[in-house]
Amino acid sequence: MVKWLAAWSVLIAVFLLAGEGINLIRIYFLSYVAYGATSDLIVSILGLLLTLLCVAFLAGFVYSRDKQRHRVPTPQLPHGSR
């Protein structure tokens, strides 16, 4: 039960961080377009980076879980190659 709760809390935290990254992109990119401050563009890029890192973590988590449950097919090498 504790492992299950810990896994869900980590996933929820990552989802919230990804949402915050999208929010940073939205707010600061529009502010950059309106006023042209370079700092707004930098924060917007950091929001994009945060979103991409969270999505990559979630993808790796799903891939790892499916690999442990033997749902990921192993690639077949063509004949004649090592």
C-alpha positions in Angstrom: 0.0 0.0 0.0 2.8 2.4 0.8 4.6 1.7 -2.5 1.4 2.3 -4.4 0.8 5.6 -2.6 4.4 6.7 -3.1 4.2 5.9 -6.8 1.0 7.8 -7.3 2.3 10.8 -5.3 5.4 11.0 -7.6 3.2 10.7 -10.7 0.8 13.4 -9.5 3.7 15.7 -8.6 5.2 15.3 -12.1 1.9 16.0 -13.7 1.6 19.2 -11.7 5.1 20.3 -12.6 4.3 19.7 -16.3 1.2 21.8 -15.9 3.2 24.5 -14.3 5.6 24.4 -17.1 2.8 24.9 -19.6 1.5 27.8 -17.5 4.9 29.4 -17.5 5.1 29.1 -21.3 1.6 30.6 -21.7 2.1 33.6 -19.4 5.6 34.6 -20.1 5.6 34.1 -23.9 2.5 36.4 -24.2 4.3 38.9 -21.9 7.4 38.7 -24.2 5.3 39.3 -27.3 3.5 42.2 -25.6 6.4 44.0 -24.0 9.6 42.4 -25.5 11.5 41.8 -22.2 14.2 39.2 -22.7 13.7 37.8 -19.2 10.2 36.8 -20.1 11.5 34.8 -23.1 14.0 33.1 -20.9 11.4 32.1 -18.3 9.2 30.8 -21.2 12.0 28.7 -22.5 12.6 27.3 -19.0 8.9 26.4 -18.8 9.3 24.5 -22.1 12.3 22.7 -20.7 10.4 21.8 -17.5 7.4 20.5 -19.5 9.6 18.4 -21.8 11.5 16.9 -18.8 8.3 16.0 -17.1 6.9 14.4 -20.2 10.2 12.4 -20.7 10.0 11.2 -17.1 6.4 10.0 -17.6 7.3 8.3 -20.8 10.2 6.5 -19.2 8.1 5.5 -16.2 5.4 3.9 -18.5 8.1 2.2 -20.6 9.9 0.8 -17.6 6.6 -0.4 -16.1 5.6 -2.1 -19.4 9.1 -3.6 -19.7 8.8 -5.2 -16.3 5.4 -6.6 -17.2 6.8 -8.1 -20.5 4.6 -5.9 -22.7 7.4 -4.4 -24.7 8.4 -6.6 -27.7 12.0 -7.4 -28.1 13.4 -6.4 -31.5 14.1 -9.2 -34.0 17.4 -9.0 -35.8 17.5 -9.9 -39.5 19.1 -13.1 -40.5 22.8 -12.9 -41.2 23.5 -10.0 -38.7 25.0 -10.5 -35.3 
